[in-house]
Amino acid sequence: MTQPATAPILFDRPLLAQRQRRAAGAPETFLLERVAEDIADRLAAVNRSFDVAADIWTPGAGLAPHLTGGVAQLAHLAAPATADETLPLAPQSLDLALSALAFQFVNDLPGLLVQVRRALRPDGLLLAAMIGGDTLTELRQSFAAAEAECEGGVSPRVVPFADLRDVGGLLQRAGFALPVTDVDRVVVRYASAFGLMQDLRRMGATNSLVERRRTPLRRATLLRMAEIYAERFADPDGRIRATFDIIWISGWAPHESQQKPLKPGSATASLEAAVKRSQGAGDRE
C-alpha cells in the first residue's frame, strides 16, 4: 500500500513564534496595515455579509481592527507555536476565512487549504494574502554573491516563496470553486540593506528555515552583502530597493448557485473578431 506523501518541514515554527513575540514589542506593520486595508476593501466589493468568520494566523491583533462591517462574528486564530498546523475548526462551521501575511510560513500549504475548504459552509469564501513571488530577490542575490565571494559557498538566508501560478493550482486541488489569484508588488526604498534587515526583524520575519546556517554570520560577509546590494539595486539617489510581492488568493466553497464555466465550443463570438474590435478601438485620452 502506498503511504501518503508527507509535506517537507521547511520552517522552524517554534522559532518563528518566538521571533514574532519578540517583534510584538516594537513591530513594523506597514505591510500588514496595507494588506489589512486591502482586505477590507475587497470584502466590501463582495457586497454580502458573513455571519461567522475566522482570521487565520494573521500576526499581532489580527484583522478585526480594520474591518468596519460585513462580518458579524470574527474569531482570531493565533499561529501555532509548535509544528502542528491543524486548524481548530469544525467542518462547515465558517462563512468566511481570512488571513494576512501568514501562509508564506506554512509547511503544508496544500493541507492547510484543504482544512480551510472543509471548514467553509457551501458558498463560503476564503480571502487571504501571503508573501510570495520575487519578494526580497535583491537581498537573496546580494547574500548569495557575498557568501560565494567571502566564504566559498552559499547558505539559505531568505525563505523560499510560492509562485502565483503554483498557489492558484493549490486552490483548485483543495476543491475551491472560482479561484482567483493576483499579485500586488510593493517596492520599498531604504538608506541601506541594514535598514531593511532591521524592518524584517521588527516584522518577526527573519530567517526561520530549518536548514538555516547555525553559525553566526561573519561581519565581513555582512558588510560585503551591503556593498553588493548598493552596487546592484540602488537608485540614482543612493537609496536601495526592496521588493515585496503580495499574492492574493480567493476561492469559494462550491455551491449550486455559483457560475459554471462554459462548455468547450459553446462560445457565440470568435476570438478573432474580438481581437479585430480591440485593435480598431485606438487610444483614449
Phi, psi and chi 1 to 4 in degrees:
 res  aa     phi    psi   chi1   chi2   chi3   chi4
   1 MET       -  132.8  179.5  177.3  177.8      -
   2 THR   -75.4  130.7  -57.0      -      -      -
   3 GLN   -81.5  142.8  -63.8  -64.7  -37.0      -
   4 PRO   -64.3  144.6   21.7  -31.8      -      -
   5 ALA   -67.4  141.4      -      -      -      -
   6 THR  -104.5  132.3  -57.8      -      -      -
   7 ALA   -65.3  138.1      -      -      -      -
   8 PRO   -66.6  146.6   24.3  -33.7      -      -
   9 ILE   -90.0  103.3  -56.2  -60.0      -      -
  10 LEU   -92.9  -36.4  -61.8  176.4      -      -
  11 PHE  -112.5  140.5  -58.8  103.4      -      -
  12 ASP   -86.5   89.8 -176.1  -19.7      -      -
  13 ARG   -65.8  -36.5  -67.5 -155.2   61.5   91.1
  14 PRO   -59.8  -39.6  -27.9   36.6      -      -
  15 LEU   -66.9  -41.6  176.3   63.8      -      -
  16 LEU   -59.7  -44.9  174.6   64.2      -      -
  17 ALA   -62.3  -40.4      -      -      -      -
  18 GLN   -61.5  -44.2  179.8 -172.8   74.5      -
  19 ARG   -70.0  -34.4  -71.1  179.0  172.4  172.2
  20 GLN   -69.5  -36.7  -70.8 -177.6  -25.1      -
  21 ARG   -64.5  -42.1  -73.0 -166.0  -58.9  -90.5
  22 ARG   -63.8  -39.9 -173.7 -179.0  -56.3  161.2
  23 ALA   -70.8  -20.7      -      -      -      -
  24 ALA   -64.7  -18.7      -      -      -      -
  25 GLY   -67.9  -35.7      -      -      -      -
  26 ALA  -146.4   69.8      -      -      -      -
  27 PRO   -74.8  153.7   29.0  -35.2      -      -
  28 GLU  -104.5  116.3  176.6   48.8   71.0      -
  29 THR  -121.6   15.0   59.6      -      -      -
  30 PHE   -62.6  -37.3   71.6   89.4      -      -
  31 LEU   -70.1  -43.6  -85.2 -178.2      -      -
  32 LEU   -63.1  -41.4 -177.4   58.8      -      -
  33 GLU   -65.1  -39.0  -70.4  175.4   -0.1      -
  34 ARG   -61.7  -46.7  178.8 -170.2  179.4  105.3
  35 VAL   -66.1  -42.3  168.3      -      -      -
  36 ALA   -61.3  -42.0      -      -      -      -
  37 GLU   -64.2  -39.5  -68.1  173.0    1.6      -
  38 ASP   -66.8  -37.7  -75.1   -8.7      -      -
  39 ILE   -61.6  -43.7  -77.3 -179.9      -      -
  40 ALA   -60.2  -42.3      -      -      -      -
  41 ASP   -65.9  -42.0  -69.6  -17.7      -      -
  42 ARG   -67.8  -36.6  -69.8  176.2 -176.7 -123.5
  43 LEU   -65.9  -40.1  -84.3 -179.7      -      -
  44 ALA   -61.9  -32.2      -      -      -      -
  45 ALA   -73.5  -19.0      -      -      -      -
  46 VAL   -68.5  -28.9  174.2      -      -      -
  47 ASN    62.6   45.2 -164.4   29.0      -      -
  48 ARG  -155.5  162.6   61.3  170.9  -79.0 -172.1
  49 SER  -104.9  157.4   59.1      -      -      -
  50 PHE  -127.1  129.6  -60.0   91.5      -      -
  51 ASP   -78.4  -51.0  -67.3  -28.5      -      -
  52 VAL  -123.9  123.2 -177.6      -      -      -
  53 ALA  -134.0  156.5      -      -      -      -
  54 ALA  -129.6  135.4      -      -      -      -
  55 ASP  -100.2  109.8  175.6    2.0      -      -
  56 ILE   -95.5  103.8  -59.7  171.7      -      -
  57 TRP    67.9   13.6  -59.1   -4.9      -      -
  58 THR   -59.5  132.0  -63.2      -      -      -
  59 PRO   -62.7  161.2  -20.2   31.5      -      -
  60 GLY    66.6 -138.5      -      -      -      -
  61 ALA   -78.8   -3.9      -      -      -      -
  62 GLY    83.2 -162.1      -      -      -      -
  63 LEU   -92.6  -12.4  -66.4  167.0      -      -
  64 ALA   -53.3  -43.2      -      -      -      -
  65 PRO   -63.0  -16.3  -22.7   34.8      -      -
  66 HIS  -101.2   -9.7  -58.2  -88.4      -      -
  67 LEU   -99.1  122.3  -57.6 -178.2      -      -
  68 THR  -101.0  -12.6   57.7      -      -      -
  69 GLY  -175.5  171.8      -      -      -      -
  70 GLY    89.5  -12.0      -      -      -      -
  71 VAL  -127.4  116.6  179.9      -      -      -
  72 ALA   -77.1  -41.5      -      -      -      -
  73 GLN  -138.8  120.4  176.8 -175.9  -19.9      -
  74 LEU  -126.1  119.3  177.5   65.3      -      -
  75 ALA  -102.3  133.2      -      -      -      -
  76 HIS   -97.3  114.3 -179.1 -150.1      -      -
  77 LEU   -91.7  116.8  -54.7 -176.2      -      -
  78 ALA   -72.0  146.1      -      -      -      -
  79 ALA   -63.2  142.5      -      -      -      -
  80 PRO   -69.5  146.3   26.6  -34.3      -      -
  81 ALA   -94.7    9.6      -      -      -      -
  82 THR  -126.0 -179.8   68.6      -      -      -
  83 ALA   -76.7   -8.9      -      -      -      -
  84 ASP   -74.7  117.8 -175.0    2.8      -      -
  85 GLU  -106.5   26.5  -64.2  179.1  -17.9      -
  86 THR   -77.1  129.5  -56.4      -      -      -
  87 LEU   -85.9  133.5  -62.9  176.6      -      -
  88 PRO   -82.1   61.0   32.0  -34.9      -      -
  89 LEU  -127.5  130.6  -63.3  171.2      -      -
  90 ALA   -77.1  152.8      -      -      -      -
  91 PRO   -57.9  138.1  -24.8   35.0      -      -
  92 GLN    50.8   46.7  -62.9 -167.4   17.4      -
  93 SER  -107.0   -6.8   59.6      -      -      -
  94 LEU  -123.7  149.3  -60.9  176.7      -      -
  95 ASP   -98.2  -20.6  -58.8  -58.4      -      -
  96 LEU  -151.1  134.4  173.3   66.9      -      -
  97 ALA  -122.4  128.7      -      -      -      -
  98 LEU  -123.7  154.2  -58.2  171.4      -      -
  99 SER  -161.9  140.4 -176.9      -      -      -
 100 ALA  -130.5  119.1      -      -      -      -
 101 LEU    56.0   46.2  -55.7 -171.7      -      -
 102 ALA  -130.0  -33.9      -      -      -      -
 103 PHE   -67.9  -17.5  -75.6    4.3      -      -
 104 GLN   -69.6  -14.5   69.1  -90.8   11.7      -
 105 PHE  -105.2   16.5  -64.7  125.8      -      -
 106 VAL   -88.5  131.9  173.6      -      -      -
 107 ASN   -72.5  -41.3  -75.0  -52.8      -      -
 108 ASP  -118.1   75.1 -175.4    8.9      -      -
 109 LEU   -63.8  -41.8 -176.0   55.8      -      -
 110 PRO   -57.6  -43.0  -24.8   34.8      -      -
 111 GLY   -65.8  -38.3      -      -      -      -
 112 LEU   -66.0  -41.5 -172.2   74.7      -      -
 113 LEU   -63.9  -36.8  -69.1  175.0      -      -
 114 VAL   -63.2  -41.5  168.7      -      -      -
 115 GLN   -61.6  -42.9  -69.1 -174.5   68.8      -
 116 VAL   -64.2  -43.3  174.7      -      -      -
 117 ARG   -59.2  -42.7  162.4   66.3 -173.0   83.5
 118 ARG   -67.1  -31.5  -69.8  173.1  178.5  168.2
 119 ALA   -77.2  -16.0      -      -      -      -
 120 LEU   -84.9  139.5  -72.4  171.5      -      -
 121 ARG   -74.0  161.1  -64.6  166.3 -179.3  158.3
 122 PRO   -52.5  133.2  -28.9   36.2      -      -
 123 ASP    70.7   19.5 -151.6   28.6      -      -
 124 GLY   -81.9  156.6      -      -      -      -
 125 LEU  -117.1  136.8  172.5   64.4      -      -
 126 LEU  -105.4  127.9  164.5   65.5      -      -
 127 LEU  -135.0  117.5  176.5   60.3      -      -
 128 ALA  -145.3  156.2      -      -      -      -
 129 ALA  -130.7  135.3      -      -      -      -
 130 MET  -139.4  154.4   60.6 -174.6  -72.5      -
 131 ILE   -75.9  137.2  -63.4  -62.1      -      -
 132 GLY  -163.7 -161.9      -      -      -      -
 133 GLY    60.1 -128.8      -      -      -      -
 134 ASP   -94.3   22.3  -70.4  -29.3      -      -
 135 THR   -54.0  132.5  -66.1      -      -      -
 136 LEU    57.4   28.4  -62.0  178.3      -      -
 137 THR   -61.2  -33.5 -178.2      -      -      -
 138 GLU   -65.1  -43.7  -56.2   91.8  -12.5      -
 139 LEU   -67.0  -40.4 -175.6   62.6      -      -
 140 ARG   -61.1  -47.8 -173.5 -166.5  -48.3  -86.3
 141 GLN   -64.9  -39.5  -66.0  178.1   51.9      -
 142 SER   -67.8  -41.4  -60.6      -      -      -
 143 PHE   -64.6  -43.2 -102.1  126.9      -      -
 144 ALA   -61.7  -43.9      -      -      -      -
 145 ALA   -66.5  -39.9      -      -      -      -
 146 ALA   -68.6  -42.1      -      -      -      -
 147 GLU   -67.5  -40.0  -77.7 -165.1  -51.6      -
 148 ALA   -62.2  -37.8      -      -      -      -
 149 GLU   -76.4  -42.0  178.4 -179.1  -39.9      -
 150 CYS   -92.5  -27.2  -62.6      -      -      -
 151 GLU  -126.1   -3.2  -56.5 -177.5   26.9      -
 152 GLY    74.1   17.0      -      -      -      -
 153 GLY  -166.1  171.8      -      -      -      -
 154 VAL  -127.8  135.3  176.8      -      -      -
 155 SER  -120.8  156.6   60.9      -      -      -
 156 PRO   -70.0  113.5   23.0  -31.1      -      -
 157 ARG  -108.9  -25.1  -65.4  -73.1 -179.7 -176.4
 158 VAL  -122.7  134.7 -180.0      -      -      -
 159 VAL   -64.8  150.1  -58.0      -      -      -
 160 PRO   -73.7  138.2   27.0  -33.2      -      -
 161 PHE  -114.4  146.2  -65.3  111.2      -      -
 162 ALA   -70.2  149.6      -      -      -      -
 163 ASP   -89.3  149.0  179.0   78.2      -      -
 164 LEU   -55.2  -47.8  177.0   68.2      -      -
 165 ARG   -63.9  -39.1 -176.5  176.6  -59.9  179.2
 166 ASP   -63.5  -41.7  -66.6  -22.0      -      -
 167 VAL   -64.0  -40.9  173.2      -      -      -
 168 GLY   -60.3  -40.1      -      -      -      -
 169 GLY   -64.4  -36.8      -      -      -      -
 170 LEU   -65.7  -37.2  -67.5  180.0      -      -
 171 LEU   -60.2  -44.2  -77.7  173.6      -      -
 172 GLN   -64.9  -43.2  -66.9 -179.9  -43.4      -
 173 ARG   -62.9  -32.4  -76.0  173.5   49.8 -170.0
 174 ALA   -77.6   -7.0      -      -      -      -
 175 GLY    96.5   15.8      -      -      -      -
 176 PHE   -79.4  141.8  -76.3   94.2      -      -
 177 ALA   -94.2  153.7      -      -      -      -
 178 LEU    51.0   49.4  -52.2  175.3      -      -
 179 PRO   -70.5  140.3   28.1  -35.1      -      -
 180 VAL  -136.5  135.2  175.6      -      -      -
 181 THR  -133.7  145.2   58.3      -      -      -
 182 ASP  -154.1  168.5   62.8   89.5      -      -
 183 VAL  -123.6  135.3  174.0      -      -      -
 184 ASP  -111.3  110.4  176.0   21.4      -      -
 185 ARG   -90.9  125.2  171.4  159.7  -69.8 -176.3
 186 VAL  -116.8  123.2 -178.7      -      -      -
 187 VAL  -110.0  119.8  177.4      -      -      -
 188 VAL  -111.4  140.1 -175.2      -      -      -
 189 ARG  -109.6  142.4  -57.5 -158.5  -43.4  147.9
 190 TYR  -131.8  159.0  -69.8   89.2      -      -
 191 ALA   -68.1  -31.7      -      -      -      -
 192 SER  -159.5  170.9   71.4      -      -      -
 193 ALA   -63.3  -25.2      -      -      -      -
 194 PHE   -69.4  -32.5  -58.3  116.1      -      -
 195 GLY   -65.9  -40.8      -      -      -      -
 196 LEU   -61.7  -46.9  166.5   61.7      -      -
 197 MET   -64.1  -34.3  -64.8  176.0   69.5      -
 198 GLN   -64.8  -42.8 -178.5 -179.6   27.8      -
 199 ASP   -62.5  -40.5  -90.0    5.4      -      -
 200 LEU   -62.5  -38.4  -66.4  175.8      -      -
 201 ARG   -64.2  -40.1  -76.4 -167.3  -66.1  -89.1
 202 ARG   -74.4  -13.5  -66.8  172.5   62.3 -167.4
 203 MET   -89.7   -7.9  -65.6  176.1 -171.9      -
 204 GLY    68.5   28.8      -      -      -      -
 205 ALA  -116.7   22.3      -      -      -      -
 206 THR   -75.5  173.7   49.5      -      -      -
 207 ASN   -55.8  115.4 -169.3   -3.4      -      -
 208 SER  -121.8   22.6   59.7      -      -      -
 209 LEU   -66.5  140.8  -71.4  169.7      -      -
 210 VAL   -61.3  -37.6  169.3      -      -      -
 211 GLU   -89.5   19.6  -61.7  -63.3  -32.2      -
 212 ARG   -65.9  156.1   68.2 -169.5 -179.6  -81.1
 213 ARG   -73.0  129.6 -170.8  170.7 -179.4  174.8
 214 ARG   -89.1  -18.2  -54.9  -54.9  173.5  101.4
 215 THR   -80.1  148.7   56.3      -      -      -
 216 PRO   -59.4  146.7  -22.6   33.2      -      -
 217 LEU   -69.7  130.9  178.2   63.1      -      -
 218 ARG   -67.7  141.0  -64.9 -179.2 -174.2  178.1
 219 ARG   -61.3  -40.2  176.1  177.2  174.1   81.2
 220 ALA   -63.3  -38.6      -      -      -      -
 221 THR   -67.0  -42.1  -55.4      -      -      -
 222 LEU   -62.7  -44.7 -179.6   60.9      -      -
 223 LEU   -65.7  -38.7  -67.0  175.3      -      -
 224 ARG   -67.4  -37.7 -177.5   59.2 -178.1  138.7
 225 MET   -58.3  -45.2  178.6  -81.5  -64.6      -
 226 ALA   -63.7  -36.8      -      -      -      -
 227 GLU   -65.3  -45.6  -69.8  176.2   -8.4      -
 228 ILE   -64.0  -41.4  -66.7  172.1      -      -
 229 TYR   -56.9  -48.0 -156.5  131.7      -      -
 230 ALA   -66.7  -34.0      -      -      -      -
 231 GLU   -69.3  -38.2  -68.3  167.0    0.9      -
 232 ARG   -98.0  -26.8  -62.1 -175.4 -178.1 -179.1
 233 PHE  -131.2   32.6  -56.5  108.0      -      -
 234 ALA  -103.8  147.9      -      -      -      -
 235 ASP   -81.9  169.7  -71.6  -29.1      -      -
 236 PRO   -55.7  -26.6  -29.1   36.8      -      -
 237 ASP   -84.1    2.6   62.8   -0.6      -      -
 238 GLY    92.8  -10.9      -      -      -      -
 239 ARG   -80.0  143.1  -63.2 -177.8   67.0   84.0
 240 ILE   -91.9  158.0   63.3  163.7      -      -
 241 ARG  -105.6  143.3  -58.2 -179.9  -58.3  -82.6
 242 ALA  -131.4  124.8      -      -      -      -
 243 THR   -94.4  133.7  -62.0      -      -      -
 244 PHE  -125.8  116.7  -64.9   89.5      -      -
 245 ASP   -99.0  116.9  -80.9   -7.5      -      -
 246 ILE   -98.6  113.4  -58.6  169.9      -      -
 247 ILE   -90.1  123.1  -65.8 -178.0      -      -
 248 TRP   -98.3  134.0  -74.8   91.7      -      -
 249 ILE  -130.9  140.6   63.6  176.9      -      -
 250 SER  -147.9  149.3   66.1      -      -      -
 251 GLY  -166.8  158.0      -      -      -      -
 252 TRP  -116.3  144.7  -63.2   81.6      -      -
 253 ALA   -67.8  132.1      -      -      -      -
 254 PRO   -56.0  144.1  -25.3   35.4      -      -
 255 HIS  -152.7  147.4 -173.0  -93.3      -      -
 256 GLU   -65.1  -20.0   59.7 -176.6    9.8      -
 257 SER   -80.4  -10.3   66.2      -      -      -
 258 GLN   -76.7  155.2  -66.3  165.8   -7.7      -
 259 GLN   -63.7  145.1  -66.4  178.8  -22.9      -
 260 LYS  -112.2  145.5  -57.7  -63.2 -171.0  -63.2
 261 PRO   -64.3  147.5   23.0  -32.6      -      -
 262 LEU   -66.6  148.6  -65.9  173.9      -      -
 263 LYS   -70.9  146.2  -65.0 -179.8  179.2  179.3
 264 PRO   -54.9  133.9  -24.8   34.4      -      -
 265 GLY    86.5    1.8      -      -      -      -
 266 SER   -93.8   -1.7   61.9      -      -      -
 267 ALA   -66.2  145.1      -      -      -      -
 268 THR  -102.4   -7.2   57.4      -      -      -
 269 ALA  -127.4  145.2      -      -      -      -
 270 SER   -86.9  152.0   71.3      -      -      -
 271 LEU   -64.0  -37.7  175.4   60.3      -      -
 272 GLU   -59.7  -43.3 -179.4 -177.9    2.5      -
 273 ALA   -65.2  -38.6      -      -      -      -
 274 ALA   -64.6  -40.7      -      -      -      -
 275 VAL   -64.0  -42.5  170.0      -      -      -
 276 LYS   -62.1  -40.0  -70.7 -179.3  177.5  179.0
 277 ARG   -64.9  -41.1  -72.0 -164.1  -59.8  -88.0
 278 SER   -64.4  -40.9  174.6      -      -      -
 279 GLN   -69.0  -27.2  -67.9  175.0  -23.0      -
 280 GLY   -86.7   -5.3      -      -      -      -
 281 ALA   -73.6  -32.3      -      -      -      -
 282 GLY    75.9 -175.0      -      -      -      -
 283 ASP   -91.3  153.9  -63.6  -30.6      -      -
 284 ARG  -120.1  143.4  -66.1  175.6   60.4   87.2
 285 GLU   -90.5      -  -65.1 -175.7    3.8      -
